[in-house]
Amino acid sequence: MAVIFTPIALAFALIMMPIWRDNARLEAFYKRVLDYPLPPRSRDVFPMDRDVIFGKNLSGGSGDYCDYRVRITLQTALTPQEIHRHYDNASIAGAEGKAVISLYFEDEGPAGGRRVIVEAYDSHDWDGDWRCA
């Protein structure tokens, strides 16, 4: 019986190891984004809007790349320029390199304040995870 199941278990492990590794990288990346200090007078009041994605070529293009993207939505009293200054100095480690930070702003709401989407992104060449091939 072990003669049959051992090769199956080994094949399963070989296929799953890159998936487990990339899932762990995504989880660690997500935690680093959430741990980065928020700008002053800003709150993370939209946890249901968080978006954590791993996949192939999320930013478009061609090739076999593994992409990691984390989005959070903040409510802020700051201007877009102040938010940009805060995140221009951000040094958040991505899955393999330094994360690229993009900011998307909504107009100020009637109750004051505005929403800003903070998107952290990182990518690397394919390294065995079939989801990126």
Phi, psi and omega in degrees: 000318180295330180296328180278316187279333181298311178296325178294317179295320179294317178297317178301314181297319180296322179287321187276336183304314177296327179293313178299319180298312182291326174297319178293320177298317180296316179298317179294320177299314178303315180296320180294322178296315180292330181282342180294135183300137177287155174297156176301152178056034178227147180225149174265085185255010183234057182299337179287345178268359179295144183224121180234116187226141171234137178179188182267129172049052180297332181265010181092186180090188181232170181111171180257089180240146173257121183248143178236129180222133177233129177236135172230151179245127181247154168255128185220153173259000182276161175280161176303324179296320179293321177295317178301316179300319180297312184275344174296331180267002183293137175233081180256123178290132177276203178291324179228324181240201176278136181292145172266129183254129174239147182235138179230127187249145169255158177297156179298136182280169181295334180271004182091159182079167180218160174266142174227132176264125177256120181243123176250134188222143172212159184209155172208163178297156179303135179221040172112343180281116185299340180291346181251001184280000000 
